[in-house]
Amino acid sequence: MLKSWKFWLGLLLLVALVWLVQDSYGWSNILKSWQAIPPFELAIALTLMLASYLLRAVRFYDFFISHTRGHFLALLRITVLHNFFNNLLPMRSGEAAFPVLMKQKFGIAYSHSGPALLWLRLLDLYALLALAFISLQSLMPWGDELRIMVAIAVLLAPLLALVLQRQMRRFLSNGSGIKEKLLNLMEALPDHPVTFIRALFWTLINWALKLAVYSWLLKVFTGLPLTASWSGATTGELSSVLPIHGLAGAGTYEAGVLAGLLPWGIEKTAALAAAVNLHLFVLGSTFLLTGLLVILTRRYRH
């Protein structure tokens, strides 16, 4: 890892963030902000994050059901470790943990788990964009009926991918060489509407839960309306889905949150402080819940 430019770039972003926060706001003031949150409410937020971890594992379990049936706790352990490495390692390098762990535990070939993970990540990206668009409809100059119709259209839009996927399979089935290899990779993707809809459902409900927790925290830290804090939470999470990703998300996550908060007129220093505090919650909950779930599933480590 020490020979990788990704590590050193991520470390540089982390050091720059630590200096910027101290210079513009002060780390002591950052930590004082947490006094505004009662311990009971913080415990509820952590409980909801635990539910998010379980939902993420359910999505993987359901998607790989032919391989994972009856082994949910083992898959939960893999999901938690994958999320841990993904949150800490720079430039999405933590994604490699998932195919490796699935190969070790369930014997699933990289050619199957890799494309499946990529497809699910694209679904994550869609879910974030869709939830952001639907939540911002209240700002649009149209009536409730049109808002409902637009929301339904946005949610059903991914089904077009099934049509395109079937056309692609038909095209690739009449060839050899590279076409045959691509067709084999596509075997990892869902080809039935029910399977697709279930994956979409688990994805949307998981992201809605996470964004609700993060939006509430940003609302507490900034005093902004929920719509504005939802915008900041969404753009922050978009920074973690995209390929550019710092060490533990340092710098890139804050930049993502700022991109969603600043258009709402919040002062830059206050927005940076809120973004850092949200990131501290993300990392803190990652360490706490990963440690808890890894201990609870230790019998499934082999």
C-alpha positions in Angstrom: 0.0 0.0 0.0 2.9 2.4 0.8 4.0 2.1 -2.8 0.7 3.2 -4.2 0.1 6.8 -5.3 -3.5 6.4 -4.2 -2.4 6.0 -0.6 -0.1 9.0 -0.6 -2.7 11.2 -2.4 -5.3 10.1 0.1 -2.9 10.8 3.0 -2.2 14.3 1.5 -5.9 15.0 1.4 -6.3 13.9 5.0 -3.4 16.2 6.2 -4.8 19.1 4.2 -8.3 18.7 5.7 -6.9 18.5 9.3 -5.0 21.8 8.7 -7.9 23.5 7.0 -10.3 22.7 9.8 -7.9 23.8 12.5 -7.1 27.0 10.6 -10.7 28.0 9.7 -12.8 26.7 12.6 -10.7 24.9 15.2 -11.0 21.2 16.2 -12.1 22.1 19.7 -15.1 24.0 18.3 -15.9 21.1 16.0 -16.1 18.7 19.0 -18.2 21.1 21.0 -20.9 21.0 18.3 -21.7 17.5 19.5 -23.0 18.8 22.8 -26.2 19.9 20.9 -27.2 16.3 20.4 -28.7 14.4 23.4 -27.1 11.0 23.9 -30.5 9.2 23.5 -31.0 10.8 20.0 -27.4 9.8 19.0 -28.1 6.3 20.1 -31.2 6.2 17.9 -29.1 7.4 14.9 -26.6 4.6 15.6 -29.4 2.1 15.8 -30.7 3.2 12.4 -27.2 2.9 11.0 -27.1 -0.7 12.3 -30.4 -1.3 10.5 -28.7 0.1 7.3 -25.9 -2.4 7.7 -28.4 -5.2 7.9 -30.4 -3.9 4.9 -27.1 -3.8 2.9 -26.4 -7.4 3.8 -30.0 -8.4 2.9 -29.5 -6.9 -0.6 -26.3 -8.9 -1.2 -27.9 -12.1 0.3 -30.9 -11.8 -1.9 -28.8 -11.0 -5.0 -26.5 -14.0 -4.5 -29.2 -16.2 -3.0 -28.2 -19.3 -5.1 -24.8 -19.2 -3.4 -25.6 -17.7 0.0 -28.9 -19.4 1.0 -28.8 -20.3 4.7 -25.6 -18.3 5.3 -26.9 -14.8 6.1 -24.6 -14.1 9.0 -21.5 -15.1 7.0 -22.6 -12.7 4.3 -23.3 -10.0 6.9 -19.7 -10.3 8.0 -18.4 -10.0 4.4 -20.7 -7.0 3.9 -19.5 -5.2 7.0 -15.8 -5.8 6.2 -16.3 -4.7 2.6 -17.9 -1.5 3.8 -15.1 -0.9 6.4 -12.4 -1.2 3.8 -14.3 0.8 1.3 -14.7 3.7 3.8 -11.1 3.8 4.8 -9.1 2.9 1.7 -8.6 5.6 -1.0 -9.8 5.7 -4.6 -12.4 2.9 -4.2 -9.6 0.4 -3.6 -11.6 -1.1 -0.8 -14.0 -2.5 -3.4 -11.6 -5.3 -4.1 -12.3 -6.8 -0.7 -15.8 -8.0 -1.7 -14.9 -10.3 -4.6 -11.9 -11.7 -2.6 -14.1 -12.4 0.4 -16.9 -13.9 -1.7 -14.4 -16.2 -3.4 -12.9 -17.3 -0.1 -16.2 -18.0 1.7 -18.6 -19.1 -1.1 -16.3 -20.0 -4.0 -17.9 -17.4 -6.3 -15.6 -16.6 -9.2 -14.3 -13.0 -9.6 -15.9 -13.0 -13.1 -19.3 -13.3 -11.4 -18.9 -11.2 -8.2 -17.0 -8.4 -9.9 -19.7 -7.5 -12.6 -22.4 -8.0 -10.0 -20.8 -5.6 -7.6 -20.3 -3.0 -10.4 -24.0 -3.4 -11.3 -25.1 -2.8 -7.7 -22.8 0.2 -7.4 -24.5 1.7 -10.5 -27.8 1.0 -8.8 -26.5 2.9 -5.7 -25.6 5.8 -7.9 -29.1 5.8 -9.4 -30.8 5.5 -6.0 -28.9 8.6 -4.7 -29.7 10.7 -7.8 -33.4 9.5 -7.7 -33.9 10.2 -4.0 -32.2 13.6 -4.5 -34.5 14.5 -7.4 -37.7 13.3 -5.7 -36.8 15.2 -2.5 -36.2 18.4 -4.4 -39.6 18.3 -6.2 -41.1 20.5 -3.5 -39.1 23.3 -5.0 -40.5 22.7 -8.5 -43.4 24.9 -9.7 -45.9 22.1 -10.4 -48.8 20.5 -8.6 -49.0 17.4 -6.3 -50.4 15.1 -9.0 -47.5 15.9 -11.4 -45.0 15.4 -8.6 -46.4 12.0 -7.9 -46.3 11.0 -11.6 -42.7 12.3 -11.9 -41.6 10.4 -8.8 -43.2 7.1 -10.1 -41.5 7.6 -13.5 -38.1 8.2 -11.8 -38.5 5.0 -9.7 -39.6 2.9 -12.7 -36.9 4.3 -15.1 -34.3 1.6 -14.2 -36.5 -1.1 -15.7 -35.4 0.2 -19.0 -32.0 -1.3 -18.2 -33.7 -4.8 -18.4 -34.8 -4.1 -22.0 -31.3 -2.8 -23.0 -29.7 -5.8 -21.2 -31.8 -8.3 -23.1 -30.9 -6.6 -26.4 -27.3 -6.7 -25.5 -27.5 -10.4 -24.6 -29.1 -11.1 -27.9 -26.4 -9.3 -29.7 -23.6 -11.0 -27.9 -25.1 -14.5 -28.2 -24.3 -14.5 -32.0 -20.6 -14.2 -31.7 -17.4 -15.6 -30.2 -14.2 -14.3 -28.7 -14.7 -11.0 -27.0 -18.5 -11.3 -27.4 -18.5 -14.6 -25.7 -16.5 -13.3 -22.8 -18.8 -10.3 -22.4 -21.8 -12.6 -22.5 -20.3 -14.7 -19.7 -19.7 -11.6 -17.6 -23.4 -10.6 -18.1 -24.5 -13.8 -16.5 -23.9 -12.1 -13.2 -26.6 -9.5 -13.9 -30.3 -10.0 -13.1 -32.4 -10.9 -16.2 -35.8 -11.2 -14.5 -37.9 -8.2 -13.5 -38.7 -9.6 -10.0 -35.0 -10.1 -9.2 -34.3 -6.6 -10.5 -37.1 -5.0 -8.6 -36.1 -6.6 -5.3 -32.5 -5.3 -5.7 -33.9 -1.9 -6.5 -36.2 -2.0 -3.5 -33.4 -2.9 -1.0 -31.2 -0.3 -2.5 -33.7 2.5 -2.3 -34.9 1.7 1.3 -31.3 1.4 2.5 -30.2 4.8 1.0 -33.4 6.5 2.2 -32.6 5.4 5.7 -29.0 6.5 5.6 -29.8 9.8 4.1 -32.5 10.4 6.7 -30.0 10.0 9.5 -27.3 12.1 7.8 -29.8 14.8 6.9 -31.0 15.0 10.5 -27.4 15.4 11.7 -26.7 18.2 9.2 -29.9 19.9 10.2 -28.8 19.8 13.9 -25.3 21.1 13.0 -26.4 23.9 10.6 -30.0 24.8 11.4 -30.9 24.5 7.8 -34.3 23.1 6.6 -34.4 19.4 6.0 -34.5 19.8 2.3 -31.2 21.7 2.4 -29.6 19.2 4.7 -30.8 16.3 2.6 -29.1 18.0 -0.4 -25.8 18.1 1.6 -26.1 14.5 2.7 -26.8 13.3 -0.8 -23.9 15.1 -2.4 -21.6 13.9 0.4 -22.6 10.3 -0.3 -22.2 10.8 -4.0 -18.5 11.6 -3.4 -18.1 8.1 -1.8 -19.8 6.3 -4.7 -17.7 8.0 -7.4 -14.2 6.8 -8.3 -12.4 9.8 -6.7 -12.2 9.0 -3.0 -9.6 10.1 -0.4 -8.1 8.1 2.5 -11.1 7.5 4.8 -12.9 9.8 2.4 -11.0 12.8 3.9 -11.4 15.9 1.9 -13.5 14.4 -0.9 -16.4 13.7 1.5 -16.4 17.2 2.9 -16.2 18.7 -0.5 -19.2 16.6 -1.5 -21.2 17.8 1.5 -20.2 21.5 0.8 -21.4 21.2 -2.8 -24.9 20.4 -1.5 -25.0 22.9 1.4 -23.4 26.1 0.0 -26.1 26.8 -2.6 -28.6 27.2 0.3 -26.7 30.3 1.5 -24.9 28.8 4.6 -21.7 30.5 5.6 -18.7 28.5 4.3 -17.0 27.9 7.7 -20.2 26.7 9.3 -20.8 24.4 6.3 -17.3 23.0 6.6 -17.7 22.3 10.3 -21.0 20.5 9.7 -19.5 18.4 6.9 -16.6 17.4 9.1 -18.9 16.5 12.0 -21.1 14.4 9.7 -17.9 12.6 8.4 -16.8 12.0 12.0 -20.2 10.3 12.6 -19.8 8.2 9.5 -16.3 7.1 10.5 -17.2 6.6 14.1 -20.3 4.5 13.3 -18.2 2.5 10.9 -15.6 1.6 13.5 -18.2 1.0 16.2 -20.6 -1.1 14.2 -17.9 -3.0 12.3 -16.3 -4.0 15.5 -19.6 -5.0 17.0 -20.8 -7.1 14.0 -17.4 -8.7 13.4 -17.3 -9.9 17.0 -20.9 -11.2 16.8 -20.1 -13.1 13.6 -16.6 -14.3 14.5 -17.6 -17.9 14.2 -18.1 -17.3 10.4 -14.7 -15.9 9.7 -13.6 -19.1 7.9 
